[in-house]
């Protein structure tokens, strides 16, 4: 494996500034000030790894920092290109060619210097996966859809870890987003995807892969257009409005789980894979699909 220099941004913590910058969270974190501060403290002390710094993952690093999480890890081997500018945090004419994880971490630490960030510019590999998940309480799997081998490595490391409570994944397709929750008892991602490690990416495997990642195909545009992009060209077209929808849902679900609010009153838990949640802004559809092994 090529040696890649890593960057670690240390926390420059100021307790007064921290509580001032997160104070508007507190109105939704409990019935008393004491309860709300206790839950915000849980968020502050949580360690979250974000695997993939693209359209959803990169902005999740920012959203979690704004939420008040002070220890983050971000991994991505890819570099920015012009087509990323329509949706990805850190993507711009001047950042084209730079590593996504490095740019995102640099931006977020400048915004919130109290957040410690470990950068894995080599991305998730068989060699880096265990180190990436080590010490994490939660992990977001935002690896690119066609990169199933790094995803397998990440999930294997998660299942072998003792610290990670669960993993979340959010994907967008057209005007809809799908969310999955992975636990040690849920369907393993290798079974969920159903491709062997040594499978070559071609139209046949791409069709199988996309069929798993899009359990409900959008009705617009037509099937021929979707197939050309997703199967023949093996590239996911993404409109700028879709990733923020997924980011918001992922941030809320992470907050609700960490603080325990998902167990309160009328809260509804996210199902574990192969179950999923889906929201479509074009058809005004939102639903949870329960599934069993």
N, C-alpha and C positions, 0 to 999 in steps of 0.2 A: 504494500500500500504506500502511496506517495505520502511523505511526511508533510504535514500541514500545520503551520503555526496557529495556535489558538490564542484567543484574547479573553481575559477575564476582567470585567468591569466591577470594581469593588463598590460597596455601598457607602455613600456619604450621608449617613443618617442624622437627621435633626428631628427630634421627637415633636417639637412644636410645629414645625412645618408639615410633618407627616399628618398630624391630626387636623390641621387646618385644611390640607388639600383633600382629605377624604371625608370631611365632615358632612357633606351632603349625602353620602351613602347612608349615614346613620339613621335617617328617618325611615328607612325601609328594612332595617336589620333587627328590629325588636320593639317590644312594647314599653321598654324603659331605656333610659340612657345607658344604664349599666349593662343591660343585655346587649344593646347595640354595639357598645365598645368592646365587649367580650367577643362578639362575632367578628367585628372588624379586626381584632387582634389575631383571630384564627386565620383570616385572610392574609394579614401581614406576615405571619410566620410560616405560611405554606410555601412549598417548593414545587414549581410546575415546569415541566419540560415541553417545549413546542417543537415538534419534528416537522420541518418544512416551513419556510419563510416566504411563501408565495402569497397569492391573493387573499387567503384566509389566515394562514399561519402567521405571516408577518404582522398583520394588524392585530392578531390575538396577543402578541407580545406587548404591543402598545396598550390594548384594552385592559390586560391583566395588570400592567403597571399602573394605569390610571385607577383601577379598582383598589389598588393598595397592596398587591402581592409584591414582596420585596426580594424574592429569590427566584430567578428564571434561568432556564437554559434554552438555547435556540440552535437548531442544526439545519444546515442546507448546504449542499455542494454546488448549487447552481449559481449562475451570474445573471444579472439583469440584462434584458434586451428591450428593444423599443416597444414590442408588443405588450410588455408588462405595464406600461405607463397608464393604461386605461383603468387599472384597478389595484395595483400592488403598492403597499407602503414602502417608501424609499426609492421607488422606481422613478427615474427622471432622465433627461438627456445626459446629465453629468454623471449619473451613476451607472450607465450602461457599461457592462463589462466587469463591474465590481460584484463581489460575493454578496448574495442576498442576506445571509445571516449576519455578516459583519456590518452591513449598512443599517439593517434594522436595529441591531444592538447599539450601535453608535448613536442613532437617532433617539432611541428610547432612553438611553442613559443620560443623554444631554437634556431631555425633557424632564426626567425624574432621576436625578443623581443618587437618590437613596435606594435605588433598585440595583442589586447585584446581578450581573448577567454573565453566564458562561457561554462562549460562542464555539460551536463545532462546525467550522467551515468545510470540513470534509464530508459533512452530512451524516446520515445513518448508514453504517456498514456493519458487517459481521464483527469487525474489530472494535468499532466505537459504540455499538448499541448498549452494551452492558454498562459502560462508563456513563453514557448519557442518562440512562434511567436511574442510576445509582443515586440514592438520596432524594429522589422526586417523590412527592405525595400523589401527584396526578400528572398525566401526560396527555397531550393533544397530538393525535396522529393526523397531520396535515401534509403527508408526503404525496407527491403528484400521483394521480390515478394509475398511470401506466407503470410506475416504479414499484412493482409488487415484491421484488426481492428485498430492497431495504425495508419495506413494510413488514415482511415476514421476520426479518432480523429484529426490528423494533418490538414486535409483539412477543417474540420468543424471550427477549430480554425482560419485557414486562412480566410475563408469566413466571419467570425465574426470580424476579425481585421480591423482596420482603417489604418494601416501603410503599410501592405504588398502589393506591386504593382502586383506581380504575382508569380507563382511557376513554377519550371522546374523539369522534371524527365528524367533521362537517364537510359536505361537498355541495357544490352548486352545479346545476344543469339547467340552462335557460333561466326561467324565472322562479325556479324552485330550489330548495335546499333539503338535503337529507341529513339526518343526524343519527349516529350510532354510538352505543355505549358498550365498551368491552370490559368484562371482568374475567377473573381466572376460571369462573364456572360457565361463562358464556361460550358460544360457538367459537373455536379458534379461527383466526383470520385465514389461515391456510385452508381450512375446510370451507369457510365462507366464500373465499375467492375460487378455490378449486383448481388452481394451476400448480404444477410441480415447479420446484425451484429452478430447474434447468429449462423451463419452457422458453422458446424463442418468441419474441414479440412480432407477430405477423397479423394479417387480417383475421385469421381464425381465432387466435388467442385474444386479440383485441375485442372481438365481438363477444367472446365468452366473458372477458373481464368487465366490459362496460355493461353487459347484461346483469352482472351481480351488483355493480355500483349504481346502476339506475334501475331500481326495482319497479318503478312506474315511469314509463317513457312519456315525456311531455307531448302534448297533442299538436304543438306548433313550434317550429316549422315542420314541414312534412318529413316522412321517414327517409327519403332519398337525401335530403340536405343533411340531416343528422348523421346518416351513415357515412357520407363523404368526409365529414369532419372527424367524427369519433372513431370510425373503423378504417377507412381508406387512408386518411392523412394522419390518424392517431394523434389528434390534437383537440383539446377541449376549448370550444369557443365560449367566452364568458362576457356577459354584459356587466358594466360597472356597478349596477345597483344590487346585483345578487350577492356578492361576498359580504357586504355589510349586514345583510339579513342573517346570514349564517353566523357571522361573528357575534352579533348581538345575542342570538339564541345560545351559542356556546358559552359566552361570558355569563349570562344569567344562570344557565344550568350549572356551571362550575361554582358560581357564588352560592346558589341554593344548596348544593351538595356540601360544600366546605363548611358553611355556617349551620347546616342542619335544618334550614328553613323548608327544604323539600319534604320534611316529615310533618310540617305544621298544617293545620286546618284543611283547606281545600287544595293543597298542592298536589300535583300529579307527577309521579316519577317517570323518567325516561326509560323505556324498555331496554333490555339488553339484547345484543345481537343474537340471532339474525333479525330481531325486531328492530324497528326504526321509527323515527318521527319525520314527517314531511310537511313543509309549508310551501305553498305556491302563491306568489303575489299576483300572477296574471288571472288565475281562476278563483282567487280568494278561497283556497282550500288549505285546511290544516288538519292533520290527523296523526294518530299514533297507531302503528301496526304491531300487534303483539305476535310473536313467533316462538315456537318451541324447537328444541333440538331434534 
